[in-house]
Amino acid sequence: QVQLVESGGGLVQAGGSLRLSCAASGSFFAINVMGWYRQAPGKQRDLVATMSSGGSTSYADSVKGRFTISKDKAKNTVYLQMNSLKPEDTAVYYCNIVVPGSGYWGQGTQVTVSS
């Protein structure tokens, strides 16, 4: 079993910053991909950023240049630094990891950006 614990969400004014964290624990041999997705009310869950085990990153066009994904391999933790936040970034943010044979989701953390 794998557990993901997210933290760092909250309310921030437009132009502000937040840093999300997601710590993975449990039984897994390796993590292939760690990433963040978000889901706004009434919309589908969309990819925000991912990082492979080798360090390759991928970002949604809407967050390029503003968000940065990073990880601490020793702690099995992935981070999402979010700068220059906009009201349209408001959503529940979900951590996701892919391990050999399966994938797991965090419980989600709310990010609200006020204008």
Secondary structure, DSSP 8 states (H G I E B T S, - for coil): -EEEEEE--EEEETT--EEEEEEEEES-S--SEEEEEEE-TTS--EEEEEEETT--EEE-GGGTTTEEEEEEGGGTEEEEEE-S--GGG-EEEEEEEEETTEEEE---EEEEEE-
